[in-house]
Amino acid sequence: MDGMMANNWTIDTLSNGLRVVVTPIPTAQSAAVSLWVGVGSRDETPETNGLSHYIEHMLFKGTERRPTAAMISEAIEGAGGGLNAFTTKEVTCYWNNVPYEHVDTGLDVLADMIQRSVMDPAEVERERTVVQQELRRGKDSPGNWVTELISDATYGDQPIGWPIGGTLDTVAAMQRDDFFAHMATYYHPRNAVLSVAGNVDAARIIDLAGKQFGGWAQAEPVARHAATAERPAEYIRLDEREIEQSNLVLAVLGIGRSDPDKYTLDIMNTALGRGMSSRLFTEVRERRGLAYSVGSGSSRYRDIGSVSVSAGVTREHQEEALQVIVAELQRLVTERMGDEELKRTKDYAAGSFRLGLETPMSFAQRLGGQLLQDGEIEPPDVTVARLRAVTADDIQRVATRLFREAKFSLAVVGPSAPADRLDAILHGA
């Protein structure tokens, strides 16, 4: 797909405020339909933590026209497609992927779920157990649970730090009225984006969207609470278990979605911990044999973010691995990156970004998420140009901003050294 075709999307706004973005890809055999709603776990209270995720489950359980979960799934799967959803700290996304000739069905089912879910009391109770089992499974998985702990250790006790799924207790206490109240506040056209990509005609999709979503009731946007970028007092979280590996994640507060340093952070993160030629993989795994898996990543939210490094190591290698990771972060501050490594890293970052935009679903997801969260869409060619414009000086400056006086947070699930020993390593001892 050439750059021109990749930028060939249309954005329209329905009379009720719903933004619709359509990306025609004439060679595709599918149509990807996704509806993005601007609500996630950071829009909850201590009592309602997990409500956005619970609602995401419930919208698959029956509507006025399709009273059972089976009727919803069969409408899409009967056409050869698939459907699902996900909830994050800031957004909820419902999607389906269908053969292009069934795009009408994809839109119809989504519109039905969003506007006419019945929340049958028996289904609410049945799904309560399912959601709780999902939470239990997450806690049983060390790799999953350590990400929950590091969120708490990095952001602390504020909505952005709470678990997306809530807790067993909060889920147990939620009532049907809570769902309707939450949806009345956040599920409305001006807080949503419909994104369709594939072998479709833009004018026809916008016309269909008007018919399917035009009657969706409007509401006023609510004020959002700002996050506090301050490391919590309890910045080391240990969950000691008698398992084979020590699963650790080191993190530091980072930057938000609109920060101009985000391109530099992407290049720095790629050099640090993406792929088998990255610094962490080379140093921690290849040279020292301390870990099978090691990598880095960044999370960027509306007004806050974090940069993290994760690794799975044996107990005997835990301290050394942590020391090496801290040293690699500090090396980004003290040593300017060489030209060859910088070029290789930018090629990898730009190339993997392009390869991630191969399918209608990848376009529907990227464009819908960007339009909802940023208010605009950045063409892929612009993203690539900005990644390629990053300099070694930029990387050193951003590394200095993040790591020079780093207030690290740490989470460990598995066998572990004592917290005071780990704290000393975080402080360079």
C-alpha positions as CSV (number, residue, x, y, z in Angstrom):
1,M,0.0,0.0,0.0
2,D,1.5,3.3,-1.1
3,G,1.6,6.4,1.1
4,M,-1.2,8.1,-1.0
5,M,-3.7,5.3,-0.5
6,A,-2.8,5.1,3.2
7,N,-3.8,8.7,3.6
8,N,-7.1,8.3,1.7
9,W,-9.5,8.6,4.6
10,T,-12.7,10.7,5.0
11,I,-13.8,12.2,8.3
12,D,-17.5,13.3,8.7
13,T,-19.5,14.4,11.7
14,L,-23.1,13.4,12.1
15,S,-25.6,15.9,13.3
16,N,-25.5,14.5,16.8
17,G,-21.8,14.9,17.0
18,L,-20.5,11.4,16.2
19,R,-17.3,11.5,14.2
20,V,-17.0,8.9,11.5
21,V,-13.7,8.1,9.8
22,V,-13.7,5.8,6.7
23,T,-10.6,4.4,5.1
24,P,-11.2,2.7,1.7
25,I,-8.8,0.0,0.9
26,P,-10.1,-1.3,-2.5
27,T,-7.8,-4.4,-2.6
28,A,-9.0,-5.7,0.8
29,Q,-11.4,-8.6,1.2
30,S,-12.7,-7.4,4.6
31,A,-14.3,-4.4,6.4
32,A,-13.2,-3.6,9.9
33,V,-15.7,-1.7,12.0
34,S,-14.8,-0.2,15.4
35,L,-16.5,2.1,17.7
36,W,-14.4,4.0,20.2
37,V,-15.9,5.5,23.4
38,G,-13.9,7.9,25.6
39,V,-14.3,6.1,28.9
40,G,-12.0,3.8,30.9
41,S,-11.0,3.0,34.4
42,R,-9.6,6.5,35.1
43,D,-13.2,7.8,34.8
44,E,-14.3,5.7,37.8
45,T,-14.5,6.2,41.6
46,P,-13.1,3.8,44.2
47,E,-16.5,2.2,44.5
48,T,-17.1,1.9,40.7
49,N,-13.6,0.8,39.7
50,G,-14.0,-1.8,37.0
51,L,-17.4,-0.6,35.8
52,S,-16.2,0.4,32.3
53,H,-14.8,-3.1,31.8
54,Y,-17.9,-4.8,33.2
55,I,-20.1,-2.7,30.8
56,E,-17.9,-3.8,27.9
57,H,-18.8,-7.4,28.8
58,M,-22.5,-6.7,29.2
59,L,-23.0,-5.1,25.8
60,F,-22.4,-8.5,24.2
61,K,-25.2,-10.1,26.3
62,G,-28.4,-9.0,24.5
63,T,-30.3,-6.1,22.9
64,E,-33.9,-5.4,22.3
65,R,-33.6,-6.9,18.8
66,R,-31.1,-9.6,19.6
67,P,-32.1,-10.7,23.1
68,T,-29.3,-13.3,23.7
69,A,-25.5,-13.2,23.5
70,A,-25.7,-16.0,20.9
71,M,-27.8,-13.9,18.5
72,I,-25.3,-11.1,18.6
73,S,-22.3,-13.3,18.0
74,E,-24.1,-15.4,15.3
75,A,-25.0,-12.2,13.4
76,I,-21.3,-11.5,12.9
77,E,-19.9,-15.1,12.9
78,G,-22.7,-16.3,10.6
79,A,-21.3,-13.8,8.1
80,G,-17.8,-15.3,8.5
81,G,-16.6,-12.5,10.7
82,G,-15.3,-12.0,14.3
83,L,-16.1,-9.6,17.1
84,N,-14.7,-8.5,20.4
85,A,-13.9,-5.4,22.5
86,F,-11.3,-4.1,24.9
87,T,-11.2,-1.6,27.8
88,T,-8.1,0.5,28.7
89,K,-7.5,3.2,31.3
90,E,-9.0,5.8,29.0
91,V,-11.0,4.2,26.2
92,T,-13.4,1.4,25.4
93,C,-13.4,-0.1,21.9
94,Y,-16.0,-2.4,20.3
95,W,-15.1,-4.0,17.0
96,N,-16.0,-6.5,14.4
97,N,-14.3,-7.7,11.3
98,V,-16.4,-9.0,8.4
99,P,-16.2,-9.9,4.7
100,Y,-16.6,-6.5,3.0
101,E,-20.1,-7.4,1.5
102,H,-21.4,-7.7,5.1
103,V,-20.3,-4.3,6.4
104,D,-24.0,-3.3,6.8
105,T,-24.3,-6.2,9.3
106,G,-21.2,-5.1,11.1
107,L,-22.5,-1.5,11.6
108,D,-26.0,-2.7,12.5
109,V,-24.7,-5.0,15.2
110,L,-22.5,-2.4,16.8
111,A,-25.2,0.3,16.7
112,D,-27.6,-2.2,18.3
113,M,-25.2,-3.1,21.1
114,I,-24.3,0.5,21.9
115,Q,-27.8,1.9,21.9
116,R,-30.2,-0.9,22.8
117,S,-28.5,-3.2,25.3
118,V,-31.0,-4.5,27.8
119,M,-28.7,-5.4,30.7
120,D,-30.9,-8.3,31.7
121,P,-30.6,-8.8,35.5
122,A,-30.0,-12.5,35.2
123,E,-27.2,-11.8,32.7
124,V,-25.7,-9.1,35.0
125,E,-25.4,-11.8,37.7
126,R,-24.1,-14.4,35.4
127,E,-21.4,-12.1,33.9
128,R,-20.4,-10.9,37.3
129,T,-18.9,-14.3,38.0
130,V,-17.2,-14.3,34.5
131,V,-15.6,-10.9,35.2
132,Q,-14.4,-12.1,38.6
133,Q,-12.9,-15.2,37.1
134,E,-11.1,-13.0,34.6
135,L,-9.6,-11.0,37.5
136,R,-8.6,-14.3,39.3
137,R,-6.9,-15.5,36.2
138,G,-5.0,-12.3,35.9
139,K,-3.8,-12.5,39.4
140,D,-2.7,-16.2,38.9
141,S,-0.5,-15.1,35.9
142,P,2.7,-13.6,37.2
143,G,3.4,-11.7,34.0
144,N,0.0,-10.2,34.1
145,W,-0.1,-9.5,37.8
146,V,3.3,-7.7,37.8
147,T,1.8,-5.1,35.3
148,E,-1.0,-4.4,37.8
149,L,1.5,-3.9,40.6
150,I,3.8,-1.6,38.6
151,S,0.8,0.5,37.7
152,D,0.1,1.0,41.4
153,A,3.8,1.5,42.2
154,T,4.2,4.1,39.4
155,Y,1.0,6.1,39.6
156,G,-0.2,5.4,43.2
157,D,-3.7,5.5,44.5
158,Q,-5.4,7.7,41.8
159,P,-7.7,6.6,39.0
160,I,-4.9,6.3,36.4
161,G,-3.2,3.8,38.7
162,W,-6.2,1.6,39.5
163,P,-6.7,-1.8,37.8
164,I,-8.8,-1.6,34.6
165,G,-10.9,-4.6,35.7
166,G,-11.5,-3.4,39.2
167,T,-11.3,-5.8,42.2
168,L,-13.4,-8.8,43.2
169,D,-15.1,-6.6,45.8
170,T,-15.9,-3.7,43.5
171,V,-17.3,-6.0,40.9
172,A,-19.3,-7.8,43.5
173,A,-21.0,-4.6,44.6
174,M,-22.0,-3.2,41.1
175,Q,-25.7,-2.9,40.3
176,R,-27.6,-2.7,37.0
177,D,-28.4,1.0,37.7
178,D,-24.7,1.8,37.9
179,F,-24.3,0.6,34.3
180,F,-27.0,2.8,33.0
181,A,-25.7,5.8,35.0
182,H,-22.2,5.3,33.7
183,M,-23.4,4.9,30.1
184,A,-25.6,8.0,30.3
185,T,-22.6,10.0,31.4
186,Y,-20.0,8.7,28.9
187,Y,-21.7,6.8,26.1
188,H,-22.8,9.6,23.8
189,P,-22.0,10.6,20.2
190,R,-19.7,13.5,21.1
191,N,-17.5,11.2,23.2
192,A,-17.2,8.5,20.5
193,V,-15.7,7.8,17.1
194,L,-16.8,5.3,14.5
195,S,-13.9,4.0,12.4
196,V,-14.4,1.8,9.3
197,A,-11.7,0.6,7.0
198,G,-11.6,-1.9,4.1
199,N,-13.2,-2.5,0.8
200,V,-15.9,0.1,1.3
201,D,-17.3,3.2,-0.2
202,A,-16.9,6.2,2.1
203,A,-20.1,8.0,1.1
204,R,-22.2,4.8,1.6
205,I,-20.6,4.1,5.0
206,I,-21.3,7.7,6.2
207,D,-24.9,7.3,5.0
208,L,-25.3,4.0,6.8
209,A,-23.7,5.5,9.9
210,G,-26.3,8.2,9.9
211,K,-29.1,5.7,9.7
212,Q,-27.7,3.4,12.4
213,F,-26.3,6.0,14.8
214,G,-28.2,9.2,13.9
215,G,-30.7,8.6,16.7
216,W,-28.1,8.1,19.4
217,A,-29.0,10.6,22.1
218,Q,-26.6,13.5,22.7
219,A,-25.2,14.5,26.1
220,E,-22.8,17.1,27.5
221,P,-19.2,16.2,27.9
222,V,-18.1,15.9,31.6
223,A,-15.0,17.4,33.1
224,R,-12.1,15.0,33.4
225,H,-9.8,14.9,36.4
226,A,-6.1,15.5,35.9
227,A,-3.5,12.9,37.0
228,T,-0.8,13.7,39.5
229,A,2.7,13.0,38.2
230,E,4.3,12.1,41.5
231,R,5.9,8.8,42.5
232,P,3.9,7.3,45.4
233,A,5.4,6.6,48.8
234,E,5.1,2.8,48.2
235,Y,7.1,2.6,45.0
236,I,8.3,-1.0,45.5
237,R,5.7,-3.7,45.3
238,L,6.6,-7.3,46.0
239,D,4.4,-10.3,45.7
240,E,6.7,-13.2,46.7
241,R,5.7,-16.6,45.3
242,E,7.4,-19.9,45.2
243,I,7.7,-20.0,41.4
244,E,10.7,-20.6,39.1
245,Q,11.1,-17.0,37.8
246,S,11.3,-13.6,39.3
247,N,9.1,-11.4,37.1
248,L,10.2,-7.8,37.5
249,V,9.1,-4.5,36.0
250,L,11.1,-1.2,36.5
251,A,9.3,2.0,35.6
252,V,9.6,5.7,35.8
253,L,7.0,8.4,35.1
254,G,7.1,9.4,31.5
255,I,5.2,11.7,29.1
256,G,1.6,12.1,27.8
257,R,0.1,11.6,24.4
258,S,0.5,15.2,23.2
259,D,4.1,15.7,24.4
260,P,6.3,16.6,21.4
261,D,9.1,14.3,22.8
262,K,7.0,11.2,22.0
263,Y,8.8,10.5,18.8
264,T,12.2,10.7,20.5
265,L,10.9,8.4,23.2
266,D,9.8,5.9,20.6
267,I,13.3,5.8,19.1
268,M,15.0,5.7,22.5
269,N,12.7,2.9,23.6
270,T,13.4,1.0,20.4
271,A,17.1,1.2,20.9
272,L,16.7,0.2,24.6
273,G,14.4,-2.7,24.5
274,R,12.6,-3.6,21.2
275,G,13.9,-6.5,19.2
276,M,16.9,-8.8,19.3
277,S,19.4,-6.1,18.5
278,S,18.3,-3.8,21.3
279,R,20.6,-2.8,24.1
280,L,18.8,-4.7,26.8
281,F,18.4,-7.9,24.8
282,T,22.1,-7.8,23.9
283,E,23.4,-7.0,27.4
284,V,21.0,-8.9,29.6
285,R,20.3,-12.0,27.5
286,E,23.1,-12.4,24.9
287,R,26.2,-11.3,26.8
288,R,25.2,-12.2,30.4
289,G,22.6,-14.9,29.9
290,L,20.5,-13.4,32.8
291,A,17.1,-13.6,31.2
292,Y,15.1,-15.3,28.4
293,S,12.8,-12.3,28.0
294,V,13.7,-8.7,28.5
295,G,12.2,-5.6,26.9
296,S,11.0,-2.1,27.3
297,G,7.9,-0.1,26.5
298,S,6.1,3.1,27.2
299,S,2.5,4.0,28.1
300,R,1.1,7.4,27.1
301,Y,-2.2,8.7,28.4
302,R,-3.9,12.1,28.1
303,D,-1.7,13.9,30.7
304,I,0.7,11.4,32.1
305,G,2.7,8.3,31.1
306,S,5.4,5.9,32.0
307,V,8.5,4.2,30.6
308,S,9.1,0.6,31.8
309,V,11.5,-2.3,31.4
310,S,10.4,-5.9,32.1
311,A,12.3,-9.1,32.6
312,G,11.9,-12.6,33.7
313,V,15.0,-13.9,35.7
314,T,15.8,-16.5,38.3
315,R,16.2,-15.4,41.9
316,E,20.0,-15.7,41.8
317,H,20.2,-13.3,38.8
318,Q,17.6,-10.8,40.1
319,E,20.0,-8.2,41.5
320,E,22.5,-8.4,38.7
321,A,19.8,-8.1,36.1
322,L,18.3,-5.0,37.9
323,Q,21.7,-3.4,38.1
324,V,22.4,-3.9,34.4
325,I,19.0,-2.5,33.5
326,V,19.5,0.6,35.7
327,A,23.0,1.0,34.2
328,E,21.6,0.8,30.6
329,L,19.1,3.6,31.4
330,Q,21.8,5.8,32.9
331,R,24.1,5.1,29.8
332,L,21.5,6.8,27.6
333,V,22.0,9.9,29.7
334,T,25.8,9.9,29.8
335,E,26.7,8.6,26.4
336,R,25.6,10.0,23.0
337,M,24.2,7.4,20.7
338,G,26.5,6.6,17.7
339,D,25.4,7.3,14.1
340,E,25.2,3.6,13.1
341,E,23.0,2.5,16.0
342,L,20.8,5.6,15.6
343,K,20.2,4.8,11.9
344,R,19.6,1.1,12.6
345,T,17.1,2.0,15.3
346,K,15.2,4.5,13.2
347,D,15.0,2.0,10.4
348,Y,13.6,-0.6,12.8
349,A,11.1,1.8,14.4
350,A,9.8,3.3,11.1
351,G,9.7,-0.1,9.4
352,S,7.9,-1.9,12.2
353,F,5.4,1.0,12.3
354,R,4.7,0.6,8.6
355,L,4.4,-3.2,8.9
356,G,1.8,-2.7,11.7
357,L,-0.5,-0.9,9.2
358,E,-1.1,-3.7,6.7
359,T,-4.7,-4.7,7.4
360,P,-8.1,-2.9,7.4
361,M,-8.3,-3.7,11.2
362,S,-5.0,-1.9,11.9
363,F,-6.2,1.2,10.0
364,A,-9.6,1.2,11.7
365,Q,-8.0,0.9,15.1
366,R,-5.2,3.5,14.6
367,L,-7.4,6.1,13.0
368,G,-10.3,5.7,15.4
369,G,-8.1,5.8,18.5
370,Q,-6.2,8.8,17.3
371,L,-9.3,10.8,16.3
372,L,-11.0,10.1,19.6
373,Q,-7.9,10.7,21.9
374,D,-6.0,13.4,19.9
375,G,-8.8,15.1,18.0
376,E,-6.9,14.6,14.7
377,I,-5.2,11.9,12.6
378,E,-1.5,11.9,11.9
379,P,-0.8,10.5,8.5
380,P,1.6,7.5,8.6
381,D,4.1,9.3,6.4
382,V,4.2,12.2,8.9
383,T,4.8,9.8,11.8
384,V,7.6,8.1,9.9
385,A,9.2,11.5,9.0
386,R,9.0,12.6,12.6
387,L,10.6,9.3,13.8
388,R,13.4,9.7,11.2
389,A,14.0,13.3,12.3
390,V,15.1,12.3,15.8
391,T,18.7,13.1,16.6
392,A,21.2,11.7,19.0
393,D,21.0,15.0,20.9
394,D,17.2,14.5,21.2
395,I,17.7,11.1,22.7
396,Q,20.2,12.2,25.2
397,R,18.0,15.2,26.2
398,V,14.9,13.0,26.7
399,A,16.9,10.3,28.5
400,T,18.2,13.1,30.8
401,R,14.6,14.3,31.3
402,L,13.5,10.8,32.3
403,F,16.4,9.1,33.9
404,R,19.0,11.5,35.3
405,E,17.4,11.9,38.7
406,A,15.2,8.9,38.1
407,K,12.6,8.1,40.8
408,F,12.2,4.5,39.8
409,S,9.3,2.3,40.7
410,L,9.6,-1.5,40.9
411,A,7.2,-4.4,41.0
412,V,8.2,-8.1,41.4
413,V,6.1,-11.3,41.3
414,G,8.0,-14.4,42.4
415,P,11.1,-15.1,44.5
416,S,12.8,-11.8,45.4
417,A,15.5,-10.0,47.3
418,P,14.3,-7.9,50.2
419,A,12.8,-4.5,49.3
420,D,15.6,-2.5,51.0
421,R,18.2,-4.3,48.8
422,L,16.3,-3.6,45.7
423,D,15.8,0.0,46.7
424,A,19.6,0.4,47.1
425,I,20.0,-0.9,43.5
426,L,17.4,1.7,42.3
427,H,19.5,4.3,43.9
428,G,22.7,3.1,42.2
429,A,24.2,1.2,45.1
